[in-house]
Amino acid sequence: MNKREQILVNLRVAGYHGDSFTFVRLYVENRISRPVADAAYRAGAAQKAGGMRCSCYACGKAAGSAA
């Protein structure tokens, strides 16, 4: 996974958690277009609305499933 793909994953995680502060930080610190960043954020929010479990490290650690 290259850096851009990782940033997009992090933007989706921010959307899943409704974390606008992290979204803005990732958008400002990286060369991602606003429409692409917004789409990733909305995709994360849609995943949560659809009932998908979060697979980020923090959620996995809280659930006890992260190694």
Buried (B, 14 or more C-beta within 10 A) or exposed (E): EEEEEEBBBBBBBBBBBEBEEBBEEBBEEBEBEEEBBBBBBEBBBEBBEEEEEBEBEEBBEEEEEEE
